[in-house]
Amino acid sequence: MTELQLKYGLNPHQKPARIYHKDKLPLIVESGRPGYINLMDALNGWQLVREMKQIAHRPAAASFKHVSPAGAAVAPDPALTTKNRSPLCLAYLRARDADPMSSFGDFIALSEVCDADTAEVIKREVSDGVIAPGYTPEALAILRAKRGGAYCALSIDPDYEPEPIERRQIYGITFEAGRNDAAITDELLNNIVGANKRLPEQARTDLLLSLTILKYTQSNSVCYVKDGQGIGIGAGQQSRIHCTRLAGDKTDRWWLRKHPRVLALPFKKGMPRPDRNNAIDLFLGGEPIDPAWFEGGAPEPLTHDERAEWLSQLSGVSLGSDAFFPFSDNIERASRSGVQYVAEPGGSKRDTDVIAACDEHDITLCFTGTRLFHH
């Protein structure tokens, strides 16, 4: 048996704490000292990016916070980008772009050996750690210098496969169940219901990526994806419509951050990136902003018409749900954030209402028959 001692468990008063494996731990601490929650994020994140890469055949990255992804993405099509960055670096930039506020202090998961380009981006961000199948010497040197050597870098054995049965203890009682090894494949999208049967290749990939993200997101959960990038993730809500609203609101903010007026905000030189993200969030929320952050004072907020016109341009979004939609209100809300493709298990007593709502909004609906709860 091998083990790794931890500072404490979920909270500082929960001691002792460790992880262990009956044979050999499949990970190595390259730098820093991981905590209990760090490792939960790291191991969930690794599974996610490994499966996303298998679906999209491109490098994948995830930004994890409290055992749910704040963002996850694959590298863009090389033909559609002019940025002089490695594909892995672009994947992480896209993952963090989904919700920069929530990604503050994240744990990063990478599907590929971490290169210097990606490490340089990680170096500038506020982050707790990273897990990857390895590091180039240059990348490891960069990460070991972050936070005075305290930054956590983990190497995971890419060939490691866990046992098919998982166990955990809650209140001294051991739970045992088969690991969620459900394969997210094209077959899940074969049952297209309703009038619209259109499902282009990019939408098919985005739906599969959405379902994969949901597989490692605290339930209830809903995920919006566009062009290989998770752009709105609603996690851990007790009501499905609240998941859809939360993820839809995040999707709207992701799109509004690309409004020309937001991109041209006159921040004062040298303003830290987290402060800029906070300022943009306040600006988009119509909340008071410190005029000292900007050259020439606080800008005028976006008008209702400016917001509505810009949001109307968002389209081609795919949405996945980890369980069935019990009411058609979820489709009504999703349609306002550019959703044109939906995948959910089906099986609700009101499936006909959901199908009718999709038909009304010209949305393609797939019943997967597979629930993807994660707790």
ChimeraX attribute file (.defattr): number of C-alpha atoms within 10 A of each C-alpha:
attribute: neighborCount
match mode: 1-to-1
recipient: residues
	/A:1	8
	/A:2	11
	/A:3	13
	/A:4	15
	/A:5	14
	/A:6	16
	/A:7	16
	/A:8	16
	/A:9	15
	/A:10	13
	/A:11	11
	/A:12	9
	/A:13	8
	/A:14	10
	/A:15	12
	/A:16	11
	/A:17	14
	/A:18	14
	/A:19	12
	/A:20	12
	/A:21	11
	/A:22	8
	/A:23	9
	/A:24	10
	/A:25	16
	/A:26	15
	/A:27	17
	/A:28	15
	/A:29	14
	/A:30	17
	/A:31	21
	/A:32	19
	/A:33	18
	/A:34	22
	/A:35	20
	/A:36	18
	/A:37	17
	/A:38	23
	/A:39	19
	/A:40	16
	/A:41	27
	/A:42	30
	/A:43	16
	/A:44	19
	/A:45	31
	/A:46	25
	/A:47	18
	/A:48	26
	/A:49	27
	/A:50	20
	/A:51	18
	/A:52	29
	/A:53	20
	/A:54	15
	/A:55	18
	/A:56	18
	/A:57	11
	/A:58	19
	/A:59	25
	/A:60	33
	/A:61	33
	/A:62	36
	/A:63	33
	/A:64	32
	/A:65	23
	/A:66	14
	/A:67	22
	/A:68	27
	/A:69	33
	/A:70	29
	/A:71	30
	/A:72	35
	/A:73	36
	/A:74	32
	/A:75	26
	/A:76	19
	/A:77	11
	/A:78	10
	/A:79	6
	/A:80	7
	/A:81	12
	/A:82	7
	/A:83	9
	/A:84	9
	/A:85	13
	/A:86	15
	/A:87	22
	/A:88	25
	/A:89	26
	/A:90	24
	/A:91	27
	/A:92	26
	/A:93	24
	/A:94	25
	/A:95	29
	/A:96	29
	/A:97	21
	/A:98	27
	/A:99	24
	/A:100	21
	/A:101	16
	/A:102	15
	/A:103	23
	/A:104	19
	/A:105	16
	/A:106	26
	/A:107	29
	/A:108	31
	/A:109	31
	/A:110	30
	/A:111	28
	/A:112	21
	/A:113	17
	/A:114	24
	/A:115	19
	/A:116	20
	/A:117	17
	/A:118	21
	/A:119	21
	/A:120	15
	/A:121	13
	/A:122	22
	/A:123	17
	/A:124	10
	/A:125	15
	/A:126	15
	/A:127	20
	/A:128	22
	/A:129	27
	/A:130	30
	/A:131	30
	/A:132	25
	/A:133	20
	/A:134	22
	/A:135	21
	/A:136	12
	/A:137	11
	/A:138	14
	/A:139	20
	/A:140	18
	/A:141	15
	/A:142	16
	/A:143	26
	/A:144	18
	/A:145	13
	/A:146	19
	/A:147	14
	/A:148	9
	/A:149	14
	/A:150	16
	/A:151	20
	/A:152	23
	/A:153	25
	/A:154	23
	/A:155	19
	/A:156	18
	/A:157	14
	/A:158	16
	/A:159	8
	/A:160	10
	/A:161	8
	/A:162	9
	/A:163	8
	/A:164	10
	/A:165	10
	/A:166	12
	/A:167	10
	/A:168	10
	/A:169	9
	/A:170	7
	/A:171	5
	/A:172	7
	/A:173	8
	/A:174	9
	/A:175	10
	/A:176	11
	/A:177	10
	/A:178	10
	/A:179	12
	/A:180	14
	/A:181	8
	/A:182	11
	/A:183	11
	/A:184	21
	/A:185	16
	/A:186	13
	/A:187	9
	/A:188	20
	/A:189	20
	/A:190	11
	/A:191	14
	/A:192	18
	/A:193	17
	/A:194	19
	/A:195	15
	/A:196	18
	/A:197	15
	/A:198	15
	/A:199	19
	/A:200	10
	/A:201	9
	/A:202	15
	/A:203	23
	/A:204	19
	/A:205	21
	/A:206	29
	/A:207	32
	/A:208	26
	/A:209	36
	/A:210	32
	/A:211	29
	/A:212	25
	/A:213	32
	/A:214	29
	/A:215	26
	/A:216	23
	/A:217	30
	/A:218	21
	/A:219	24
	/A:220	24
	/A:221	32
	/A:222	32
	/A:223	30
	/A:224	32
	/A:225	30
	/A:226	25
	/A:227	19
	/A:228	28
	/A:229	25
	/A:230	31
	/A:231	31
	/A:232	30
	/A:233	33
	/A:234	30
	/A:235	24
	/A:236	18
	/A:237	16
	/A:238	11
	/A:239	12
	/A:240	25
	/A:241	23
	/A:242	18
	/A:243	24
	/A:244	31
	/A:245	20
	/A:246	20
	/A:247	24
	/A:248	28
	/A:249	19
	/A:250	20
	/A:251	29
	/A:252	21
	/A:253	21
	/A:254	17
	/A:255	17
	/A:256	22
	/A:257	18
	/A:258	12
	/A:259	16
	/A:260	10
	/A:261	15
	/A:262	16
	/A:263	11
	/A:264	9
	/A:265	16
	/A:266	15
	/A:267	19
	/A:268	14
	/A:269	9
	/A:270	6
	/A:271	11
	/A:272	10
	/A:273	13
	/A:274	14
	/A:275	13
	/A:276	15
	/A:277	16
	/A:278	13
	/A:279	20
	/A:280	20
	/A:281	17
	/A:282	15
	/A:283	20
	/A:284	16
	/A:285	12
	/A:286	13
	/A:287	11
	/A:288	11
	/A:289	18
	/A:290	11
	/A:291	12
	/A:292	11
	/A:293	17
	/A:294	17
	/A:295	13
	/A:296	11
	/A:297	14
	/A:298	17
	/A:299	15
	/A:300	9
	/A:301	18
	/A:302	17
	/A:303	10
	/A:304	8
	/A:305	9
	/A:306	13
	/A:307	15
	/A:308	12
	/A:309	11
	/A:310	15
	/A:311	19
	/A:312	11
	/A:313	11
	/A:314	17
	/A:315	14
	/A:316	16
	/A:317	23
	/A:318	31
	/A:319	33
	/A:320	29
	/A:321	29
	/A:322	27
	/A:323	24
	/A:324	23
	/A:325	23
	/A:326	18
	/A:327	18
	/A:328	18
	/A:329	17
	/A:330	19
	/A:331	25
	/A:332	17
	/A:333	16
	/A:334	26
	/A:335	21
	/A:336	16
	/A:337	25
	/A:338	23
	/A:339	25
	/A:340	23
	/A:341	29
	/A:342	27
	/A:343	27
	/A:344	25
	/A:345	19
	/A:346	24
	/A:347	15
	/A:348	14
	/A:349	12
	/A:350	15
	/A:351	18
	/A:352	15
	/A:353	17
	/A:354	24
	/A:355	21
	/A:356	17
	/A:357	20
	/A:358	24
	/A:359	16
	/A:360	14
	/A:361	16
	/A:362	18
	/A:363	26
	/A:364	23
	/A:365	27
	/A:366	24
	/A:367	19
	/A:368	23
	/A:369	16
	/A:370	18
	/A:371	17
	/A:372	23
	/A:373	17
	/A:374	17
	/A:375	11
